[in-house]
Amino acid sequence: MLMPSFRKHWNVCASDIARKTHNPIRSIVENIVVEPNPNKKVIALSIGDPTTFGNLIPPKEVVEAVQDSVASQLYNGYAPSTGHEMAREAVAEYSSNEFVKVNSKDVILCSGCSCALDLCITVLAREGQNILIPRPGFSIYRTLAEGLGITVKTYNLCPELGWEIDLDDLKEQIDESTAAIIINNPSNPCGSVFRRDHILDILDIAAHYYVPIIADEIYEHMVFPGRTFHSLASLSTEVPILSCSGLTKRFLVPGWRMGWIIIHDRQNVLEAEIRKGLQCLSQRIIGSNTIIQGALPKILRNTPQKFFDDVINTLYSHSKLAYNSIIKIPGLKPIMPDGAMYMMVYIDLQCFPEFNSDVEFVQRLLMEESVFCLPGQCFGCHSYMRLVITVPSDMLEEACQRIQEFCERHHYKTAKISRKNGFVNKILY
Ligand SMILES: *Cc1c(COP(=O)(O)O)cnc(C)c1O
């Protein structure tokens, strides 16, 4: 015997969280509907996955560690939701240095760095509060926060100062509802690496306004020769910092989904609730991949320095290659990165009167030259495009060549001259 139904028809709709969650990159890229030039092989300088082209692969020590982990049959079961103790210990050791001693109880293993960021944002910010994120910046912070009804405010980075934070702007954005500041160093999309003094200034502001920091340091140690990576936690004694990192970028294994949070709270100012909250939130996905946890001690202890050095040297030589070709192109201004895997290029749209925006520029570049770069708008920053520099060097060279031909064809000066003289001249100005 069934009771009369309180519903008269099917009406299954998405929740508010589902509706409010969206990735700005997706919506911008999906609006680019043009087809690449069928006569030219597509070169995607848009994909932030270093494994795409097979030129960058993890070292054999790392692969063997995972093989051993599977073969041992020890990691088939559930782990504690924050991770196996020996895996957390390995992360604590890996993340300790002469300035910071990390304890395994301060480590929470997550499903990639994105999940680490998700937990940190969720534990610190309530609906109606706000978090501050960099502009230009990685879009996932917005995706994660807005889904939860947390407002996102941006603070500016200054291209003319190597993408340092505009500290006055940062201060201005902080209000009584600011739950956290997200700092991304080294930066995606800028490839910038903060100087020690700059980090100290940032920490002063956080301390003055009593705002905790979420440090997205997924590119930690990925800095070019002559630069130094300073973690936020290594320079702070008072600001509570939740540092997020993982294997993804430095070990070239994004698909393995292994990241972590390290709780740095030397003055014990975080309520016990925060630690407890992170633990509870980690139970939503019942912990991270146990096979990779089983391999973590070997991965973090046995990866030879030469592997890291080789990757850095490749990225450094690629960025010099791209910089040196693009700096010669009229209307474009590349900004040489100091680390990570990206380079931002300023597009002087006044030089290209046919295009009204960076989106139109990259769209036509794809249509005519089959080269695809992400428009700056994906990172909240107009008149730029982001190049990924992990692609093989011959492809990168070819891409730069095509970008040059494209720019010369559409530059108002060259376009005029080429019409008059009947040939495309390589006019530089
Ligand atoms: C790639 C990336 C991440 C996410 O890394 P996963 O471990 O794949 O989740 C986080 N932050 C930034 C800035 C990134 O570029």
The ligand as an SDF file (V2000), in Angstrom:
LIG
                    3D

 15 15  0  0  0  0  0  0  0  0999 V2000
   48.5510   22.1030  -11.2330 C   0  0  0  0  0  0  0  0  0  0  0  0
   48.2280   23.0230  -10.1210 C   0  0  0  0  0  0  0  0  0  0  0  0
   47.5460   22.5930   -8.9660 C   0  0  0  0  0  0  0  0  0  0  0  0
   46.8320   21.2610   -8.8650 C   0  0  0  0  0  0  0  0  0  0  0  0
   47.5840   20.1900   -8.7810 O   0  0  0  0  0  0  0  0  0  0  0  0
   46.9540   18.7350   -8.6030 P   0  0  0  0  0  0  0  0  0  0  0  0
   47.9220   18.0700   -7.6920 O   0  0  0  0  0  0  0  0  0  0  0  0
   46.9190   18.1430   -9.9650 O   0  0  0  0  0  0  0  0  0  0  0  0
   45.5970   18.8160   -8.0170 O   0  0  0  0  0  0  0  0  0  0  0  0
   47.3620   23.4880   -7.9230 C   0  0  0  0  0  0  0  0  0  0  0  0
   47.7870   24.7490   -8.0140 N   0  0  0  0  0  0  0  0  0  0  0  0
   48.3960   25.2180   -9.1190 C   0  0  0  0  0  0  0  0  0  0  0  0
   48.8520   26.6340   -9.1430 C   0  0  0  0  0  0  0  0  0  0  0  0
   48.6370   24.3800  -10.2090 C   0  0  0  0  0  0  0  0  0  0  0  0
   49.2110   24.8660  -11.3130 O   0  0  0  0  0  0  0  0  0  0  0  0
  1  2  1  0
  2  3  1  0
  2 14  2  0
  3  4  1  0
  3 10  2  0
  4  5  1  0
  5  6  1  0
  6  7  2  0
  6  8  1  0
  6  9  1  0
 10 11  1  0
 11 12  2  0
 12 13  1  0
 12 14  1  0
 14 15  1  0
M  END
$$$$
